[in-house]
């Protein structure tokens, strides 16, 4: 979903875009309905793989639990002959607010995602800047190194971090060996391990859009800044940084949104007290077999994520104006 | 003249094995509109960027207002540059762009506001102060770039092909305007251009560059009427050339014998050259006089046949073929209505010129 937002924003930013749109009807006149057909696949795709599953989840979230297969009652029922009864159970949503667990887990997910995003930005910006400023010869190799981890399964990489972070793991062994610590540190099964895992896993999503904006920035702007008496660091603050905001926003959204719903990393690296909404969702689904509450959590999460997406779009619009 | 505002002293610049500028020495005077003219790749932009501090000379030194600029970064130099791409900051308004340089000096806000308003008035962009560069036309962006680079009142303004991005008509209007602005602000302008017409109409002096070195420095009249090299004669305007050797010296002129012509050529104001020296004699197209009757003079006329004519309105251009096969180009002002009266293709006629209008060039 986020990827689609980024695409639509970049299409809007292309200067020729509007003119091409105006030329459209000429083709449309020759090929009736051609324009409609071309526009159809994305709608079909979104309808089939996003809207439809979402409606099913929405339906389940409004149902009542039952012991059986499926573990929820149908919404529509023949109460008696000729009377179709629609029963919407809003209790699942009330549960989300009556029990602190869900709100706390949700807020904690937001916090972990936000902190991870900021950390990704702090680590990713210098990386992207360095790659964008490197010579043509090195640039491709450096970009390759950023993307290379994707060639290994995500799950295997997270497992590898368990081996690094655990009490008798590589990191502790190294720290003990150089004498920084005397006792092994408890890193695995803490929030710190979750942060490390998320920052590590999502860093490429921050680096790539940042690199794209920094790389296409006109170098003569920095020359102009220097010519007008601006020292390099101040030029970075007043020219490079503001012009890379679109990349920062795009990267942050690509990290933040999936990080809120992250399940594997907190499950494998976090401790039992690392509350994240996806872990709760999992346990409602598989441990409690309470599909309706699990679905309600999923719907609430999606609705709550619409807000950051809208902020993102607002920034994109402003940047392209 | 007083001490030059810019002294370029044996400056060289190489990029790897490529030498962009080699051992160039040049003085630019206070208040001049100076042009660096040359074909692309002749090193003119590299030289300008070295003045701005965006490139460092590999050798030699540059003095601006008497101060050695070696190792001085661009942000500490008393010059400003107007970039060919204008390099306006896209995230700032017109106002903020113009104020940028002043903010770096930490001027008080009120003073910045006044100066920005003054600059925008100068380039007639005051109504667009709140717009962003993307909302301006090419000509408007050019004005903003000019205002921004003039705002700090630099000792020298460097202009890198300032008119190249404009369309033809706007370019011609802007030429005069730029000169007018230069007179008003009284700042030394150094402009890089590949357009000889632009350099001729705008500059007080021109340096014609070739392969990283200067071929000739002089006023537009100097470089057009009295080129000192075959390259300059060819590069600026159109040149008719005859090859020959110095045959004899006369009281006020030098005679040149051309194997392809029946008559000797006479050149006034020629430099002292030994008899027998191989030279070229250059005459500009508008200095040629066409006549149907045989001229009475002993020198400087040839017989030819009109091969082609081009009517340009105020002027007509005639291509005249000589017996030797050489083509001459002559232009004549159409002082009267020419319909039917002027020479037409196939006409036999005589081409003559005055010894003072020919230039001798050493081969």
HADDOCK unambig.tbl for C-alpha pairs under 7 A between the chains (distance, minus, plus):
assign (segid A and resid 220 and name CA) (segid B and resid 87 and name CA) 5.85 0.50 0.50
assign (segid A and resid 221 and name CA) (segid B and resid 87 and name CA) 5.12 0.50 0.50
assign (segid A and resid 221 and name CA) (segid B and resid 88 and name CA) 6.90 0.50 0.50
assign (segid A and resid 221 and name CA) (segid B and resid 89 and name CA) 6.56 0.50 0.50
assign (segid A and resid 224 and name CA) (segid B and resid 87 and name CA) 6.37 0.50 0.50
assign (segid A and resid 226 and name CA) (segid B and resid 74 and name CA) 5.72 0.50 0.50
assign (segid A and resid 226 and name CA) (segid B and resid 75 and name CA) 4.80 0.50 0.50
assign (segid A and resid 227 and name CA) (segid B and resid 52 and name CA) 6.97 0.50 0.50
assign (segid A and resid 227 and name CA) (segid B and resid 74 and name CA) 5.20 0.50 0.50
assign (segid A and resid 227 and name CA) (segid B and resid 75 and name CA) 5.24 0.50 0.50
assign (segid A and resid 227 and name CA) (segid B and resid 80 and name CA) 5.86 0.50 0.50
assign (segid A and resid 227 and name CA) (segid B and resid 81 and name CA) 6.65 0.50 0.50
assign (segid A and resid 228 and name CA) (segid B and resid 75 and name CA) 6.25 0.50 0.50
assign (segid A and resid 228 and name CA) (segid B and resid 80 and name CA) 6.49 0.50 0.50
assign (segid A and resid 228 and name CA) (segid B and resid 101 and name CA) 4.60 0.50 0.50
assign (segid A and resid 229 and name CA) (segid B and resid 75 and name CA) 3.80 0.50 0.50
assign (segid A and resid 229 and name CA) (segid B and resid 76 and name CA) 6.18 0.50 0.50
assign (segid A and resid 229 and name CA) (segid B and resid 101 and name CA) 6.08 0.50 0.50
assign (segid A and resid 229 and name CA) (segid B and resid 104 and name CA) 5.90 0.50 0.50
assign (segid A and resid 230 and name CA) (segid B and resid 75 and name CA) 5.63 0.50 0.50
assign (segid A and resid 230 and name CA) (segid B and resid 104 and name CA) 5.85 0.50 0.50
assign (segid A and resid 231 and name CA) (segid B and resid 75 and name CA) 6.25 0.50 0.50
assign (segid A and resid 243 and name CA) (segid B and resid 91 and name CA) 6.84 0.50 0.50
